Every structure is written in C-alpha cells, then in structure tokens.
Amino acid sequence: MIHQQQQQQHLLLLLLLLQQQELQQHRLLLLLLQQQNQDQEELEQHLLQQQQQQQQQHNEQQEELQQHLLQQQQQQQQNQQQEELQQHLLLQQQQQQQQQDQDQEELQQHLLQQQQEEEEEVLLQQEE
C-alpha cells in the first residue's frame, strides 16, 4: 500500500515536472514570438523610414528640375523679347535713315533748283 502510494506520488511528481517543462517551453515560445514581432516591427519601421527618405529625395530632385526648367523657360523668353526689341530698333533706325536720306535728297534738289533759277535770273538781267 505504501509502495503504491509512493509510486503514485512519484508519478504525480513526474507529471508535475513535465507540466512545468511544457509551461517553460510555452514561455520560451512566447518570448521568441514577441522577439520576432519586435524584429518585424523594427524592420517595417526601417523600411518605412527608408521609403520616406527616398520619396523626399525624389520630391526634392523633382522640385530642382522644375526650378531649372522654369529658369530655362524664362531665359528663353527674355532672349526672345531681347531679339524682338533689337529687330524693332534696327527697323526703326533703318526707317529713320531712309527718311533722312530722302529729306537730304529733297533739300539738295531744292537747292540745286534754286541755284539754277538764280543763275537764269542773273543771265536774264545780263541780257537786258
């Protein structure tokens, strides 16, 4: 009877030990899972950060490119306006020059005519 009781106690003790061991394994497994979750979270954080940095860099490059294109466009527009102004001024200058030449020509014609008339007048007076 006592022997049987001892055996039962021994078995119960073994069972208890087994349960404790199982519990310990569960705890370890839980710890491992928590660690994995934490690692996963850190990795996701890191990837998100990386993605945000890349996006920011991309946005900055995009911004710089747009600025550059805008500057180029403004420069071209300025050049075009400058060109048009120069053309206009040149045309104006040519027209003024033509007008001056024409006026000069008319004046010379007029003076020549006047001179001829005066000479004729003198000749007529001499004949009288």
Contact map, one row per residue, 1 for C-alpha under 8 A:
11111000000000000000000000000000000000000000000000000000000000000000000000000000000000000000000000000000000000000000000000000000
11111100000000000000000000000000000000000000000000000000000000000000000000000000000000000000000000000000000000000000000000000000
11111110000000000000000000000000000000000000000000000000000000000000000000000000000000000000000000000000000000000000000000000000
11111111000000000000000000000000000000000000000000000000000000000000000000000000000000000000000000000000000000000000000000000000
11111111100000000000000000000000000000000000000000000000000000000000000000000000000000000000000000000000000000000000000000000000
01111111110000000000000000000000000000000000000000000000000000000000000000000000000000000000000000000000000000000000000000000000
00111111111000000000000000000000000000000000000000000000000000000000000000000000000000000000000000000000000000000000000000000000
00011111111100000000000000000000000000000000000000000000000000000000000000000000000000000000000000000000000000000000000000000000
00001111111110000000000000000000000000000000000000000000000000000000000000000000000000000000000000000000000000000000000000000000
00000111111111000000000000000000000000000000000000000000000000000000000000000000000000000000000000000000000000000000000000000000
00000011111111100000000000000000000000000000000000000000000000000000000000000000000000000000000000000000000000000000000000000000
00000001111111110000000000000000000000000000000000000000000000000000000000000000000000000000000000000000000000000000000000000000
00000000111111111000000000000000000000000000000000000000000000000000000000000000000000000000000000000000000000000000000000000000
00000000011111111100000000000000000000000000000000000000000000000000000000000000000000000000000000000000000000000000000000000000
00000000001111111110000000000000000000000000000000000000000000000000000000000000000000000000000000000000000000000000000000000000
00000000000111111111000000000000000000000000000000000000000000000000000000000000000000000000000000000000000000000000000000000000
00000000000011111111100000000000000000000000000000000000000000000000000000000000000000000000000000000000000000000000000000000000
00000000000001111111110000000000000000000000000000000000000000000000000000000000000000000000000000000000000000000000000000000000
00000000000000111111111000000000000000000000000000000000000000000000000000000000000000000000000000000000000000000000000000000000
00000000000000011111111100000000000000000000000000000000000000000000000000000000000000000000000000000000000000000000000000000000
00000000000000001111111110000000000000000000000000000000000000000000000000000000000000000000000000000000000000000000000000000000
00000000000000000111111111000000000000000000000000000000000000000000000000000000000000000000000000000000000000000000000000000000
00000000000000000011111111100000000000000000000000000000000000000000000000000000000000000000000000000000000000000000000000000000
00000000000000000001111111110000000000000000000000000000000000000000000000000000000000000000000000000000000000000000000000000000
00000000000000000000111111111000000000000000000000000000000000000000000000000000000000000000000000000000000000000000000000000000
00000000000000000000011111111100000000000000000000000000000000000000000000000000000000000000000000000000000000000000000000000000
00000000000000000000001111111110000000000000000000000000000000000000000000000000000000000000000000000000000000000000000000000000
00000000000000000000000111111111000000000000000000000000000000000000000000000000000000000000000000000000000000000000000000000000
00000000000000000000000011111111100000000000000000000000000000000000000000000000000000000000000000000000000000000000000000000000
00000000000000000000000001111111110000000000000000000000000000000000000000000000000000000000000000000000000000000000000000000000
00000000000000000000000000111111111000000000000000000000000000000000000000000000000000000000000000000000000000000000000000000000
00000000000000000000000000011111111100000000000000000000000000000000000000000000000000000000000000000000000000000000000000000000
00000000000000000000000000001111111110000000000000000000000000000000000000000000000000000000000000000000000000000000000000000000
00000000000000000000000000000111111111000000000000000000000000000000000000000000000000000000000000000000000000000000000000000000
00000000000000000000000000000011111111100000000000000000000000000000000000000000000000000000000000000000000000000000000000000000
00000000000000000000000000000001111111110000000000000000000000000000000000000000000000000000000000000000000000000000000000000000
00000000000000000000000000000000111111111000000000000000000000000000000000000000000000000000000000000000000000000000000000000000
00000000000000000000000000000000011111111100000000000000000000000000000000000000000000000000000000000000000000000000000000000000
00000000000000000000000000000000001111111110000000000000000000000000000000000000000000000000000000000000000000000000000000000000
00000000000000000000000000000000000111111111000000000000000000000000000000000000000000000000000000000000000000000000000000000000
00000000000000000000000000000000000011111111100000000000000000000000000000000000000000000000000000000000000000000000000000000000
00000000000000000000000000000000000001111111110000000000000000000000000000000000000000000000000000000000000000000000000000000000
00000000000000000000000000000000000000111111111000000000000000000000000000000000000000000000000000000000000000000000000000000000
00000000000000000000000000000000000000011111111100000000000000000000000000000000000000000000000000000000000000000000000000000000
00000000000000000000000000000000000000001111111110000000000000000000000000000000000000000000000000000000000000000000000000000000
00000000000000000000000000000000000000000111111111000000000000000000000000000000000000000000000000000000000000000000000000000000
00000000000000000000000000000000000000000011111111100000000000000000000000000000000000000000000000000000000000000000000000000000
00000000000000000000000000000000000000000001111111110000000000000000000000000000000000000000000000000000000000000000000000000000
00000000000000000000000000000000000000000000111111111000000000000000000000000000000000000000000000000000000000000000000000000000
00000000000000000000000000000000000000000000011111111100000000000000000000000000000000000000000000000000000000000000000000000000
00000000000000000000000000000000000000000000001111111110000000000000000000000000000000000000000000000000000000000000000000000000
00000000000000000000000000000000000000000000000111111111000000000000000000000000000000000000000000000000000000000000000000000000
00000000000000000000000000000000000000000000000011111111100000000000000000000000000000000000000000000000000000000000000000000000
00000000000000000000000000000000000000000000000001111111110000000000000000000000000000000000000000000000000000000000000000000000
00000000000000000000000000000000000000000000000000111111111000000000000000000000000000000000000000000000000000000000000000000000
00000000000000000000000000000000000000000000000000011111111100000000000000000000000000000000000000000000000000000000000000000000
00000000000000000000000000000000000000000000000000001111111110000000000000000000000000000000000000000000000000000000000000000000
00000000000000000000000000000000000000000000000000000111111111000000000000000000000000000000000000000000000000000000000000000000
00000000000000000000000000000000000000000000000000000011111111100000000000000000000000000000000000000000000000000000000000000000
00000000000000000000000000000000000000000000000000000001111111110000000000000000000000000000000000000000000000000000000000000000
00000000000000000000000000000000000000000000000000000000111111111000000000000000000000000000000000000000000000000000000000000000
00000000000000000000000000000000000000000000000000000000011111111100000000000000000000000000000000000000000000000000000000000000
00000000000000000000000000000000000000000000000000000000001111111110000000000000000000000000000000000000000000000000000000000000
00000000000000000000000000000000000000000000000000000000000111111111000000000000000000000000000000000000000000000000000000000000
00000000000000000000000000000000000000000000000000000000000011111111100000000000000000000000000000000000000000000000000000000000
00000000000000000000000000000000000000000000000000000000000001111111110000000000000000000000000000000000000000000000000000000000
00000000000000000000000000000000000000000000000000000000000000111111111000000000000000000000000000000000000000000000000000000000
00000000000000000000000000000000000000000000000000000000000000011111111100000000000000000000000000000000000000000000000000000000
00000000000000000000000000000000000000000000000000000000000000001111111110000000000000000000000000000000000000000000000000000000
00000000000000000000000000000000000000000000000000000000000000000111111111000000000000000000000000000000000000000000000000000000
00000000000000000000000000000000000000000000000000000000000000000011111111100000000000000000000000000000000000000000000000000000
00000000000000000000000000000000000000000000000000000000000000000001111111110000000000000000000000000000000000000000000000000000
00000000000000000000000000000000000000000000000000000000000000000000111111111000000000000000000000000000000000000000000000000000
00000000000000000000000000000000000000000000000000000000000000000000011111111100000000000000000000000000000000000000000000000000
00000000000000000000000000000000000000000000000000000000000000000000001111111110000000000000000000000000000000000000000000000000
00000000000000000000000000000000000000000000000000000000000000000000000111111111000000000000000000000000000000000000000000000000
00000000000000000000000000000000000000000000000000000000000000000000000011111111100000000000000000000000000000000000000000000000
00000000000000000000000000000000000000000000000000000000000000000000000001111111110000000000000000000000000000000000000000000000
00000000000000000000000000000000000000000000000000000000000000000000000000111111111000000000000000000000000000000000000000000000
00000000000000000000000000000000000000000000000000000000000000000000000000011111111100000000000000000000000000000000000000000000
00000000000000000000000000000000000000000000000000000000000000000000000000001111111110000000000000000000000000000000000000000000
00000000000000000000000000000000000000000000000000000000000000000000000000000111111111000000000000000000000000000000000000000000
00000000000000000000000000000000000000000000000000000000000000000000000000000011111111100000000000000000000000000000000000000000
00000000000000000000000000000000000000000000000000000000000000000000000000000001111111110000000000000000000000000000000000000000
00000000000000000000000000000000000000000000000000000000000000000000000000000000111111111000000000000000000000000000000000000000
00000000000000000000000000000000000000000000000000000000000000000000000000000000011111111100000000000000000000000000000000000000
00000000000000000000000000000000000000000000000000000000000000000000000000000000001111111110000000000000000000000000000000000000
00000000000000000000000000000000000000000000000000000000000000000000000000000000000111111111000000000000000000000000000000000000
00000000000000000000000000000000000000000000000000000000000000000000000000000000000011111111100000000000000000000000000000000000
00000000000000000000000000000000000000000000000000000000000000000000000000000000000001111111110000000000000000000000000000000000
00000000000000000000000000000000000000000000000000000000000000000000000000000000000000111111111000000000000000000000000000000000
00000000000000000000000000000000000000000000000000000000000000000000000000000000000000011111111100000000000000000000000000000000
00000000000000000000000000000000000000000000000000000000000000000000000000000000000000001111111110000000000000000000000000000000
00000000000000000000000000000000000000000000000000000000000000000000000000000000000000000111111111000000000000000000000000000000
00000000000000000000000000000000000000000000000000000000000000000000000000000000000000000011111111100000000000000000000000000000
00000000000000000000000000000000000000000000000000000000000000000000000000000000000000000001111111110000000000000000000000000000
00000000000000000000000000000000000000000000000000000000000000000000000000000000000000000000111111111000000000000000000000000000
00000000000000000000000000000000000000000000000000000000000000000000000000000000000000000000011111111100000000000000000000000000
00000000000000000000000000000000000000000000000000000000000000000000000000000000000000000000001111111110000000000000000000000000
00000000000000000000000000000000000000000000000000000000000000000000000000000000000000000000000111111111000000000000000000000000
00000000000000000000000000000000000000000000000000000000000000000000000000000000000000000000000011111111100000000000000000000000
00000000000000000000000000000000000000000000000000000000000000000000000000000000000000000000000001111111110000000000000000000000
00000000000000000000000000000000000000000000000000000000000000000000000000000000000000000000000000111111111000000000000000000000
00000000000000000000000000000000000000000000000000000000000000000000000000000000000000000000000000011111111100000000000000000000
00000000000000000000000000000000000000000000000000000000000000000000000000000000000000000000000000001111111110000000000000000000
00000000000000000000000000000000000000000000000000000000000000000000000000000000000000000000000000000111111111000000000000000000
00000000000000000000000000000000000000000000000000000000000000000000000000000000000000000000000000000011111111100000000000000000
00000000000000000000000000000000000000000000000000000000000000000000000000000000000000000000000000000001111111110000000000000000
00000000000000000000000000000000000000000000000000000000000000000000000000000000000000000000000000000000111111111000000000000000
00000000000000000000000000000000000000000000000000000000000000000000000000000000000000000000000000000000011111111100000000000000
00000000000000000000000000000000000000000000000000000000000000000000000000000000000000000000000000000000001111111110000000000000
00000000000000000000000000000000000000000000000000000000000000000000000000000000000000000000000000000000000111111111000000000000
00000000000000000000000000000000000000000000000000000000000000000000000000000000000000000000000000000000000011111111100000000000
00000000000000000000000000000000000000000000000000000000000000000000000000000000000000000000000000000000000001111111110000000000
00000000000000000000000000000000000000000000000000000000000000000000000000000000000000000000000000000000000000111111111000000000
00000000000000000000000000000000000000000000000000000000000000000000000000000000000000000000000000000000000000011111111100000000
00000000000000000000000000000000000000000000000000000000000000000000000000000000000000000000000000000000000000001111111110000000
00000000000000000000000000000000000000000000000000000000000000000000000000000000000000000000000000000000000000000111111111000000
00000000000000000000000000000000000000000000000000000000000000000000000000000000000000000000000000000000000000000011111111100000
00000000000000000000000000000000000000000000000000000000000000000000000000000000000000000000000000000000000000000001111111110000
00000000000000000000000000000000000000000000000000000000000000000000000000000000000000000000000000000000000000000000111111111000
00000000000000000000000000000000000000000000000000000000000000000000000000000000000000000000000000000000000000000000011111111100
00000000000000000000000000000000000000000000000000000000000000000000000000000000000000000000000000000000000000000000001111111110
00000000000000000000000000000000000000000000000000000000000000000000000000000000000000000000000000000000000000000000000111111111
00000000000000000000000000000000000000000000000000000000000000000000000000000000000000000000000000000000000000000000000011111111
00000000000000000000000000000000000000000000000000000000000000000000000000000000000000000000000000000000000000000000000001111111
00000000000000000000000000000000000000000000000000000000000000000000000000000000000000000000000000000000000000000000000000111111
00000000000000000000000000000000000000000000000000000000000000000000000000000000000000000000000000000000000000000000000000011111
